[in-house]
Amino acid sequence: MGNCKDPRTLTKDPFTGTVFVFRAKKADRLKLLYWDGTGLVMAYKRLEEHTFTWPAVKDGLMMLNHAQFEALFAGLDWRRVRAIEARAPEAVE
């Protein structure tokens, strides 16, 4: 996720795949900014009846894995999402 100590200054490179997430004060709206390899993409989402469960922000940075990010964007409680650990397959002879 994005690192933004000063809202006018991004300290991460937006062209590396980092997703910058900006939240409204009421936590019912999100804006995302990310590079998809061909251009910058901005997405906006507003929840009609709920608010987003917002992760702790430390030094302007929040960290979520892919599954947690998907849950956050869907308006779900991302804290309840756990990635399934998969082992590498054994070689077949």
Residue frames as qw, qx, qy, qz and C-alpha x, y, z in Angstrom:
[[0.000, 0.889, 0.458, 0.000, 0.00, 0.00, 0.00],
 [0.347, 0.745, -0.016, 0.569, 1.06, 3.57, -0.33],
 [0.547, -0.388, -0.331, 0.664, 3.25, 5.56, 1.99],
 [0.108, 0.700, 0.263, 0.655, 2.10, 9.11, 2.42],
 [0.409, -0.361, -0.474, 0.691, 3.39, 11.02, 5.47],
 [0.121, 0.434, 0.037, -0.892, 2.51, 14.33, 3.85],
 [0.614, 0.505, 0.581, -0.176, -0.60, 14.02, 1.65],
 [0.431, 0.851, -0.132, -0.270, 1.15, 16.09, -1.02],
 [0.140, 0.669, -0.725, -0.090, 4.25, 13.85, -1.14],
 [0.990, -0.007, -0.033, -0.140, 4.40, 10.16, -2.08],
 [0.272, -0.733, 0.621, 0.063, 7.58, 8.54, -0.80],
 [0.673, 0.003, 0.724, 0.153, 7.17, 5.28, -2.77],
 [0.046, 0.268, -0.602, -0.751, 7.64, 5.00, -6.51],
 [0.679, 0.290, 0.322, -0.593, 4.18, 4.65, -8.12],
 [0.653, 0.504, -0.444, -0.349, 5.68, 2.74, -11.07],
 [0.066, 0.374, -0.913, 0.148, 6.71, -0.33, -9.03],
 [0.483, -0.261, -0.806, -0.221, 3.29, -1.89, -8.45],
 [0.093, -0.189, -0.636, 0.742, 2.67, -0.18, -5.11],
 [0.147, -0.660, -0.629, -0.384, -1.03, 0.56, -4.63],
 [0.051, 0.080, -0.323, 0.942, -1.71, 3.96, -3.10],
 [0.259, -0.591, -0.754, -0.123, -4.95, 3.99, -1.13],
 [0.022, -0.175, 0.206, -0.963, -6.60, 7.21, -0.01],
 [0.205, -0.505, -0.833, 0.098, -9.56, 7.16, 2.37],
 [0.183, -0.666, -0.190, -0.698, -12.22, 9.78, 3.05],
 [0.126, -0.372, 0.568, -0.723, -12.57, 11.02, 6.64],
 [0.751, -0.132, 0.219, -0.609, -15.83, 9.13, 7.10],
 [0.271, -0.295, 0.912, 0.085, -14.13, 5.91, 5.84],
 [0.689, 0.403, 0.531, -0.283, -16.98, 5.21, 3.43],
 [0.643, 0.761, -0.052, -0.074, -14.95, 6.08, 0.30],
 [0.683, -0.380, 0.424, 0.458, -11.62, 4.92, -1.14],
 [0.544, 0.794, -0.213, -0.169, -9.48, 6.06, -4.04],
 [0.837, -0.215, 0.384, 0.325, -6.77, 3.78, -5.41],
 [0.374, 0.851, -0.311, -0.199, -3.88, 4.79, -7.61],
 [0.724, -0.312, 0.572, 0.228, -1.57, 2.21, -9.19],
 [0.246, 0.589, -0.583, -0.503, 0.52, 1.50, -12.28],
 [0.892, 0.126, 0.367, -0.230, -0.74, -1.45, -14.38],
 [0.660, -0.106, 0.562, 0.488, 2.24, -1.58, -16.71],
 [0.362, 0.477, 0.518, 0.612, 0.67, 0.59, -19.40],
 [0.064, -0.593, -0.092, -0.797, -0.59, 3.59, -17.46],
 [0.052, -0.050, 0.650, -0.756, -1.72, 4.93, -14.11],
 [0.373, -0.450, -0.733, -0.349, -5.11, 3.65, -12.98],
 [0.166, -0.139, 0.471, -0.855, -7.37, 5.43, -10.52],
 [0.383, -0.392, -0.804, -0.230, -10.31, 3.61, -8.97],
 [0.259, -0.256, 0.317, -0.876, -12.97, 5.05, -6.68],
 [0.433, -0.322, -0.834, -0.118, -15.34, 3.13, -4.45],
 [0.306, -0.305, 0.308, -0.848, -18.06, 4.29, -2.07],
 [0.164, -0.241, -0.945, 0.146, -19.93, 2.04, 0.34],
 [0.293, -0.522, -0.399, -0.694, -23.60, 2.94, 0.60],
 [0.666, -0.628, -0.200, -0.351, -24.41, 1.76, 4.14],
 [0.863, -0.410, -0.066, 0.286, -21.13, 0.82, 5.80],
 [0.010, 0.918, -0.389, -0.070, -17.56, 2.00, 6.28],
 [0.754, 0.396, -0.496, 0.169, -14.28, 0.36, 5.36],
 [0.800, -0.575, 0.032, 0.169, -12.40, -1.39, 8.15],
 [0.356, 0.864, -0.307, 0.182, -9.14, 0.50, 8.05],
 [0.866, -0.064, -0.302, 0.394, -5.79, -1.12, 8.94],
 [0.475, -0.780, -0.001, 0.408, -3.38, 0.49, 11.35],
 [0.535, 0.774, -0.068, 0.331, -1.18, 3.06, 9.66],
 [0.688, -0.588, 0.072, 0.421, 2.39, 3.25, 10.95],
 [0.318, -0.468, 0.344, 0.750, 4.62, 6.04, 9.65],
 [0.429, 0.524, -0.175, -0.715, 2.12, 6.68, 6.85],
 [0.348, 0.279, -0.830, -0.336, 2.32, 3.07, 5.61],
 [0.780, -0.078, 0.422, -0.455, -0.19, 0.23, 5.80],
 [0.118, 0.345, -0.893, -0.264, 0.63, -3.28, 4.77],
 [0.802, 0.121, 0.362, -0.460, -1.91, -5.82, 3.51],
 [0.345, -0.116, 0.853, 0.374, -1.42, -9.04, 1.59],
 [0.181, -0.044, -0.615, -0.767, -3.36, -9.55, -1.64],
 [0.305, -0.453, -0.830, -0.111, -6.28, -11.40, 0.01],
 [0.219, -0.566, -0.480, 0.634, -6.59, -8.76, 2.73],
 [0.019, 0.256, -0.222, -0.941, -6.55, -5.97, 0.13],
 [0.242, -0.229, -0.757, -0.563, -9.31, -7.72, -1.85],
 [0.305, -0.559, -0.744, 0.203, -11.40, -8.00, 1.33],
 [0.151, -0.467, -0.207, 0.846, -10.83, -4.32, 2.21],
 [0.116, 0.115, -0.431, -0.887, -11.88, -3.21, -1.28],
 [0.320, -0.338, -0.810, -0.356, -14.97, -5.45, -1.11],
 [0.411, -0.546, 0.061, -0.728, -15.99, -3.74, 2.14],
 [0.865, -0.288, -0.410, -0.005, -15.30, -6.85, 4.24],
 [0.513, -0.806, 0.292, -0.037, -13.40, -7.00, 7.51],
 [0.624, 0.600, -0.493, 0.090, -9.92, -7.72, 6.12],
 [0.227, -0.568, 0.702, -0.365, -8.68, -8.75, 9.62],
 [0.812, -0.048, 0.489, -0.315, -10.62, -12.00, 9.28],
 [0.816, 0.541, -0.177, -0.101, -8.90, -12.99, 6.02],
 [0.543, -0.560, 0.599, 0.180, -6.05, -15.45, 6.22],
 [0.532, 0.553, -0.550, -0.330, -4.08, -16.66, 3.23],
 [0.983, -0.096, 0.138, -0.067, -3.91, -20.43, 2.83],
 [0.188, -0.693, 0.659, 0.226, -0.34, -21.63, 3.01],
 [0.929, 0.341, -0.020, -0.141, 0.47, -23.92, 0.12],
 [0.598, -0.482, 0.551, 0.326, 3.51, -26.14, -0.07],
 [0.318, 0.566, -0.578, -0.495, 5.44, -26.52, -3.27],
 [0.957, 0.108, -0.013, -0.268, 4.46, -29.75, -5.07],
 [0.608, -0.431, 0.633, 0.212, 6.80, -32.68, -4.82],
 [0.242, 0.479, -0.652, -0.535, 8.49, -33.79, -8.00],
 [0.888, 0.170, 0.291, -0.314, 6.62, -36.50, -9.90],
 [0.183, -0.464, 0.790, 0.356, 8.70, -39.24, -11.44]]
